[in-house]
Amino acid sequence: MPIRKYHIGCTGWSLKEWIGNFFTDDAKPRQFLSQYASVFNAVEGNTSFYHIPKADTVNKWARETPDGFKFCFKFHQSITHERRLSDVRGQVLQFLEVFDPIADRLGPFHIQLPPQFSPGEFTKLERLVQILPSVYSYAVEVRHPEFFDHGNKENRLNRLLKSYNIDRVIFDSRKLHSMKKNDPTIRQAQKKKPKVPVRFENTGSRPFVRFVGANDALNNESYLKEWAIVIADWIKEGLHPYIFTHSPDKVSQPPIARKFHQLLSELIEMEPMPAWPIERQDEQLDLF
């Protein structure tokens, strides 16, 4: 039985390093998405930040995923980082139109603003949310430190998002930035990932959490337990959270997600996470 009360996934579905430890031993790239979606019910669609997919590609993704699976596509960089939300109405509507054929597979669109986007440009964000079609859901990620002032600037942001039922992306990199830089994957991740304060309140009906920590589930456990408590409470309140587990090496994302689901299941009645493709393969081999 698939997971229904919330959505959980990783940052992508096409990691070749998952072959033999998450994917089956003989998995081919064309099988990656279907195998991934047999376990997880959501994925961050980061590819759309760099390249807007073609219609046949989008339809192919829909065919390879089951009902209830959600893609959280990131707005293209031309909208958020190049034009910085200036005069983007046409671009936004064209971007969203690409995904119209798979509307039933869409989770919140991820609108990630660059670190330099400050409250001084707030009116551009106001204009953006006013043109967003209400048929879809959205989550906005801010990184400028002034949006975390516990004062007028942060309150203004939260009021705007609440008024349009838009979620504020929560990026939790506390564990990542607390670790020593012995591992090269950790050093690289610390350079790339923002070090912003964590907020536990939500502004919409689909709280959107991005967690990045250590490369193994055990070293993340205290943070995952904290998030399990928060997400269990959100579910009890009638909200539908999304959580995506990152890891510096990327390979460790599935076991971290599995650990989180286990911790959440100890707090609230939850369907078990399905067995991984490699585990199902091993079970079939044991029958012979």
MOLINCOR-V624840 format. One record per residue. PSI is psi as a letter, one per 40 degrees, with the letter a starting at -180 (NA if undefined). Layout:
# MOLINCOR-V624840
psi-><PSI:PSI>
This chain:
# MOLINCOR-V624840
psi-><h:i:h:d:e:i:h:i:a:a:e:a:e:f:h:d:e:e:h:e:d:d:i:i:d:e:h:i:d:e:e:d:d:d:d:d:e:e:d:i:e:i:i:h:g:d:d:e:d:d:h:h:i:i:d:d:d:d:d:d:d:d:d:e:i:i:i:e:i:h:h:g:i:h:i:i:d:d:d:d:d:d:e:f:e:h:f:e:d:d:d:d:d:d:d:d:d:d:e:d:e:f:d:e:e:h:a:h:h:h:g:h:i:i:d:e:h:i:e:e:e:d:d:d:d:d:d:d:d:d:e:h:h:e:e:i:i:i:h:h:h:i:e:h:d:e:e:f:e:f:a:d:d:d:d:d:d:d:d:d:d:d:d:e:f:h:i:h:h:h:h:h:f:d:d:d:e:e:i:i:f:d:h:d:d:d:d:d:d:d:d:d:i:i:g:i:i:h:h:e:i:i:e:a:e:g:h:h:h:h:h:h:b:i:e:i:d:d:e:e:d:d:d:d:d:d:d:d:d:d:d:d:d:d:d:d:e:e:i:g:i:h:h:h:h:i:i:d:e:d:d:e:d:d:d:d:d:d:d:d:d:d:d:d:d:e:d:i:h:i:i:i:h:i:i:i:d:d:d:d:d:d:d:d:d:e:e:NA>
